[in-house]
């Protein structure tokens, strides 16, 4: 049974706001992957479907856990508010951080590949 006290409703709204913040971080991580790997329309579409699926799953699970499956108007508003707050504040900086991490990981993987291929290369000499 859902408690309808104002403090309980505010707590649910804040939880959904936190879910919106988390979805914003996931969105930027997927966006950084899309930008780094230069995915075409198909890759962009697949990542968008993945994001929508994760968002829907998170929303439904949190709604079932917290409100016994009862949809309240303040829940999607909290979710949208958290996402909008994230996108308007720290989104640019986290996107840069994700892109930097992907570039660093790509360089490390390339160097590891070169070392591995060098170790198993046949000797070419006299």
C-alpha positions as CSV (number, residue, x, y, z in Angstrom):
1,X,0.0,0.0,0.0
2,X,1.3,3.4,-1.0
3,X,1.7,5.9,1.8
4,X,0.4,9.2,0.6
5,X,2.1,11.5,3.1
6,X,3.7,14.6,1.5
7,X,7.1,13.6,2.8
8,X,6.8,10.2,1.3
9,X,5.7,11.7,-2.1
10,X,8.7,14.0,-2.0
11,X,11.0,11.1,-1.3
12,X,9.6,9.2,-4.3
13,X,10.0,12.3,-6.5
14,X,13.6,12.7,-5.4
15,X,14.3,9.1,-6.1
16,X,13.0,9.5,-9.6
17,X,15.1,12.7,-10.0
18,X,18.1,10.6,-9.0
19,X,17.1,8.1,-11.7
20,X,16.9,10.9,-14.2
21,X,20.4,12.0,-13.2
22,X,21.7,8.5,-13.6
23,X,20.0,8.2,-17.0
24,X,21.7,11.4,-18.0
25,X,25.1,9.9,-17.2
26,X,24.2,6.8,-19.2
27,X,23.1,8.9,-22.1
28,X,26.4,10.8,-22.2
29,X,28.4,7.6,-22.0
30,X,26.5,6.2,-24.9
31,X,26.8,9.5,-26.8
32,X,30.6,9.5,-26.2
33,X,30.8,5.9,-27.6
34,X,28.8,7.0,-30.6
35,X,31.1,10.0,-31.2
36,X,34.3,8.2,-30.6
37,X,33.5,5.2,-32.8
38,X,31.8,7.3,-35.4
39,X,28.8,5.1,-35.7
40,X,26.4,5.5,-38.5
41,X,22.7,5.6,-38.5
42,X,22.4,1.9,-37.5
43,X,24.7,2.2,-34.6
44,X,23.1,5.4,-33.4
45,X,19.7,3.7,-33.6
46,X,20.8,0.7,-31.7
47,X,22.3,2.8,-28.9
48,X,19.1,4.8,-28.7
49,X,17.0,1.7,-28.4
50,X,19.4,0.5,-25.7
51,X,19.0,3.8,-23.8
52,X,15.3,3.7,-24.1
53,X,15.1,0.1,-22.9
54,X,17.3,0.9,-19.9
55,X,15.3,4.0,-19.1
56,X,12.0,2.2,-19.3
57,X,13.3,-0.7,-17.2
58,X,14.7,1.6,-14.5
59,X,11.5,3.6,-14.4
60,X,9.2,0.6,-14.2
61,X,11.3,-1.2,-11.6
62,X,11.5,1.8,-9.4
63,X,7.8,2.5,-9.8
64,X,6.9,-1.1,-8.9
65,X,9.2,-1.1,-5.9
66,X,8.2,2.3,-4.5
67,X,4.6,2.8,-5.4
68,X,3.2,-0.7,-5.9
69,X,2.9,0.0,-9.6
70,X,0.7,3.1,-9.2
71,X,1.7,5.8,-11.6
72,X,1.7,9.2,-10.1
73,X,2.1,12.5,-12.0
74,X,5.1,13.6,-9.9
75,X,7.2,10.5,-10.8
76,X,7.7,11.3,-14.5
77,X,8.1,15.0,-13.5
78,X,10.9,14.0,-11.1
79,X,12.5,11.9,-13.7
80,X,12.4,14.6,-16.3
81,X,13.6,17.2,-13.8
82,X,16.6,15.1,-12.8
83,X,17.5,14.5,-16.4
84,X,17.1,18.2,-17.3
85,X,19.2,19.3,-14.3
86,X,22.0,17.0,-15.3
87,X,21.9,18.1,-18.9
88,X,22.0,21.7,-18.0
89,X,24.8,21.5,-15.5
90,X,27.6,18.9,-15.7
91,X,26.7,17.1,-18.9
92,X,29.4,18.8,-21.0
93,X,32.1,18.1,-18.6
94,X,31.2,14.4,-18.2
95,X,31.0,14.0,-21.9
96,X,34.5,15.4,-22.3
97,X,35.7,13.0,-19.5
98,X,34.1,10.0,-21.2
99,X,35.7,11.0,-24.6
100,X,39.1,11.4,-22.9
101,X,38.7,8.0,-21.2
102,X,37.8,6.3,-24.5
103,X,40.8,7.9,-26.3
104,X,43.1,6.8,-23.5
105,X,41.7,3.3,-23.5
106,X,42.0,3.2,-27.3
107,X,45.6,4.2,-27.2
108,X,46.4,1.7,-24.5
109,X,44.6,-1.1,-26.5
110,X,46.6,-0.1,-29.6
111,X,49.9,-0.2,-27.7
112,X,49.0,-3.5,-26.1
113,X,48.2,-4.9,-29.6
114,X,51.5,-3.7,-31.0
115,X,53.5,-5.2,-28.1
116,X,51.6,-8.5,-28.4
117,X,52.2,-8.7,-32.2
118,X,55.9,-7.7,-31.7
119,X,56.4,-10.5,-29.1
120,X,54.9,-13.1,-31.4
121,X,56.5,-11.9,-34.6
122,X,59.0,-14.0,-36.4
123,X,62.6,-12.8,-36.3
124,X,63.6,-11.0,-39.4
125,X,67.3,-10.8,-39.6
126,X,70.4,-12.5,-40.9
